[in-house]
Structure formats: C-alpha cells, structure tokens
Amino acid sequence: DLSLLVLRIALRCVTCEAGVIHVTGYVGREVNVSCSYDEGYESYEKYLCKNDCGDSDLLITTSNSSKNKYSIHDNKTSRIFTTTISDLHSVDAGKYWCGVTRTGKDIYTEVDCCDTVTKVQSYEGYSESVSCPYESQNSLKYICRGNRPSTCLQQALITSDTKQNGRFRLDDDKMSGTFTVTINSLTRNDSGSYLCGVQRNSELDVFSAVELEVEGKKNHSNSSLHQHQEDIICCQILMVSFTVMYTWTCLHSNIDANIDANEVQPLCILCIFRSR
C-alpha cells in the first residue's frame, strides 16, 4: 500500500536491527544472500531490494519467488530466507536490503553485495590482461592491489588518466564498456588480490575483484620429452605397418610357380629383414 511505499523510499531514516552482511561472488556464477529473522515472523512476506528500496528497487518477494535472475526461498524452520542472484556481473555490486514486511516499519538488514571475483592464472615472465566491465562511460577507471575499496584510488597502480605506468597498461574500450589492464613480465610477487575501480562522483565507487595467481616458469622440457615419446611410438607403428605390407607383397608377388615353399620362405624373411 501507499504507507509501505513511503516507508521504503524513506529507508535511509530507518535503523537496521542487524549488522551489515557482506557477500562476495564470482563473475558468471550465482551468489546466495541469506538473512535471518526473529520468531513470530514466519508467515510474513520477505523481500530483497536495492539502493533506497523504492518501488523500482524491489527485486524479489516471497509472494513471487522467481523473477529474472533472482529467486527467493524462506526456510521457516530455521527462520532464514535466502535470495539467489544468478549470472553475477560487476554491475550487481552495491547496497541491498533484506526486508520483512510488517505493520508500521518494516524490518531491514543491510547487505553489502556482490563484490565479484574473477580468477586469473598465468606464468612468470608472461603478460596477462585483466578485463573490467563498467557502465559509467566518462568516469575515471583504475586498478589497485588488495581488497580495501576505501584506499584503492589513492593506491592505484594505474588509472585511465595515465594509461601506462611501468609494467602496467590500461586500455579503455568505451564501445564495449570494458577497460583492460595488462601486466607485463609477471613475477610470483604479482600474485594476489586486485580491485578494478570505477569512480562515481555522487555515489560510492563501483568495484570488481580479481584474484591473480602467477605460477613458476612453464616447463617446456617436459612437453618436449612427451612429444619425443609420441614420435617414437608413431615411428614404431609405421614400421610394423610397413613390415606387414611388405610381407604380404612378398607372399603374393609374381614368383615363379616352380619355386616351392622352402624357397619362398627365405625370400619373405629377407623382405621383412630389409623392411627393418
């Protein structure tokens, strides 16, 4: 009703009954946001909303348990309702609210979701590129080490203003809405957590997380040995095939009909010996 809508729009003035829930997920996968509630609210409607929780920010409710990329389930025995967000992207990151509808003020729990993590693996001495999608076209883009958004811009390794900084290069493809950071001459010390950041002047910056794992130099000798072994096996197969064909030719050639079997046998053995 109208009073519920007004209450949701004025959510900034509502005090949450629980602490902030932090949720992290992986790009392209799904994440679960679980929120508990007190005894006595089992039959009440629950929902998940975003930002200020206005009418357009309402994502899913228990009265309509599946909508777009969202689904919700209320476990009334454990008094926990869980919202699943599928196909995560960096644009899904932000402030969410778990809500329990009741007469008067709804009960809200703040959720910090969904910092997405992209896993990247590479080797020492190689170059590796990290792609970071965004929505705000003219905003500053940057990347930093660690997982602290509050200090990321100050500790940025490179920004879209500098483009190149030592081993780091940033390319911004505004057509696809993706900026790419390339790290050259990788070392094991480059392994760790990174944050891709997009600056938003009037709101909090948007981040997507990257986990980089740099392994030791690729061992080419093992692959060469494996290839050599395969070559030997291939040659042996060819030799056996050639021997069989050569023997068959000897036995079915236009040999003088007067030659008896005792004369043919040494000839065929000679063919086999010569084929090896």
N, C-alpha and C positions, 0 to 999 in steps of 0.2 A: 504494500500500500504506500501512500504518499509519505507517511511518517517514517517508514522504513527507508525509503529512498533518501529522504533528507538526512537521516542518521548516517547512512553510508557515505554521502557526499561530505558530511562533516566529520569524517572518521579521524582526521588529524587531531581532533579535540578529545577523542576517546582514549582512555587509558587501557592498555592491554593487561590481561590478567596473567599472562605468562611471558617468559623471556623470548628473545628473538631466536628463531630456528634457522640454522644455516644449512643449506643444501647445495651440494656440488654434483654435477653430472658430466657425462661425456658427449661430445658432439655426435649427432646422429642416433644416439641411443635414447632411452627413456629414464626418467627420474621419478621417484616417489616422494611426495610431501605428506608426512604423517603428523597429525595434530590430535592431541588428547582433549577430553572434556570431562567435566565433573558428573558424578552420579545424579540422575534425575533428568538429564537432557538426552536420553537415548532416543526418544521419539521426535525430537526437534529437528528441523531442517538444518543441514550444514552446507557450507559452500566455500569456494576459493575465489578470491577476487584479487585484482592487481591495482597498483598505484593508490588513488584515493578511494577506491571501492565504489565509484559511482555506478550508475546503472549500466553504462557501456563497458565497465571494467569487470563486471561479473562474468567469470569464466565457466563455472560449472556448479551445479547444486545436486543434492542427493535426490531431489524430486525429478531430475533429468540427468541420469547418471553417466551419460556418454554424449560428448559434444566435440566435434572436430578432433583435435589432438589431446583432449582431456577426458579422463574418466575418473569416477569417484566411487569409493566403497566405504560404508560405515559399519565397522565391527562393534556392535552394541555390547558384546560381552566384555571386550577389553576397553571399551569406550575410547576408541581411536578411529578417526576417519582419515582415509588416505586418498590423495589425489595423484593420479599418474599423468605425467606430461610426456608425450612421446615425441620422437624426432627432434631432439633438442638442437637449438642454434644459439649463437651468442646473443641474438636479439631477444631471447627469452629471459635474459638476466634482468633482475630488478627486484623491487619490493612487492611481496604478495601478502595476503592476509587470509588466514583460516577463520571462518566465521560460523557462529552458531546463532541462528535466528531465535529471538525470544521477545516477549512483550517488553517494551521500553528499549533499552540499549542492548544491541547485540553484543555477544562476547567475541573478542578478536584476539588472535595470536599472530604476531608479525613473523614473516618468513623472508629470509634473505636467500633468494633463489634466482637464477640457477647458473651459477658460475660454471661454464662449460670447460672441459679439459680435453685438449687434443694431444694425443701421444705421437711423438716423432722419434724415429730411430735412425742413426747414421753411424759413420765410422770416422776415426781420426784421419785428418788430412783431407777429408771430403768437404764439399759445400752442401748446405741444406737450407731449404726455403720453408718458411712458416707463413701460412695464409690466414688472414684475419678478416672476416666479413664485418660490414658496418652498414648503417642506414643513413647517418648524417653526412651528406656529401662534402660540405665545406669545413668540416671540423678538423682539428689537429689530431693526427694519429701518432702513436708511439708504442714502444715496447720496453719493458724493464725486466730485470731478474727478480725472483722472489714471488711472494703472493700477498703483498701488502698494497692494496689499491690506494691508500691514503698518501703514500710516498712515491708512488710509481712514476708520476710525471717528473718529479724532482730528480729521480734516479734513472731516468730514461737512457737507454743505450743509444737510441737514435729516434728522431721524430720526422714527420713528413716535411718539416721546415729545413732539416739538414740533409736529408736524402742519403748521405754517405758519411760513415764515421768508422775509420779503420777497417776492420773485417766485416762490418755491418753495412748493409744497403737496404733502403726502403723504397719500394715501388708502389705507387697508388693507382689502381685501376678503377677509376670512378664509374666507368660504364658497368662493370660487374659488381661494384660496391665491395671491393676486396683490396686490402693492402697486404703486400708480401714483404717479409723481412728475410733477407738472405745472409747467412753467416758463412764466411769462407774460412778455410784452413782450420777445421774443427779440431779441438783437443778434448780430452776427457773432462777438463775443468769446465767446459761449456755445458756439461750435463746439469740438469736441474729444472726448476720451475721458472716459467716466464709468464708475464701478463701482457696481452695486447690491449691497449687502451685507446678509446675514442673520447675526446673531450666534448663535453656539453656544458655551455656557459651557464644556463639557468637551472641545470639539474646535475645529479651525480654523473661522473664519467661512466661509460659502459666498458666492461672488461670481458675478455675471454682468456682462459688459461691454457697454457701449453706446457707439456712435460717432455723435455728433450733428453734422450739417452744416447750418449756417444760411446760406442764400443771401441776396442783396440783395432789397430790396422787390420784390414782384411787380409787373410792368409791365402795368397794366390798359389803357393806351392802345393797345398792340399788339393786344390781344384785341378792343378796341372797333373798331379800324380793320378788323380781319379780319371782324368781324360786319357792319360797314357795307358792305364789299365784297360779302359774301354777299347782303345785302339788295338791292344794285343788280342783281346777276346774277339774283336771283329776280324782281325787277320787270321786267327785260328779257324773261325767259322768259314772264311773264304777258302782256306787251304783244304779243309775237309770236303767242302762242296766241290772244289776243283778236282780233288782226288777221286771222288765218286764218279764225276762226269768223265774223267779221263779213263777210269777203269771200264766204265760202260762202253766208251768208244772203242777201247781195245777189244773187248769181248764181241762187239757187233761190227767190227770193221770187215772189209772185203779180204779176209785172209783165205789163202788157197785152201780149198776144201780137202786137199790131201794131207794138210797139216793136222796131226792128231792132237788130242787134248794135252798130251805131255809137252808138245812143242808150243802150244798157245799159252800155257800157264806161265813159263818163264818170260814170255813176251809181255804179258799183262803185269807181272811183278815188276819188270823193267819200267813199264809205263808209270806204275804207282811210285816207284823209287824216283824216277825223273821228275814227277809232279811235286815231290817234296824238296 
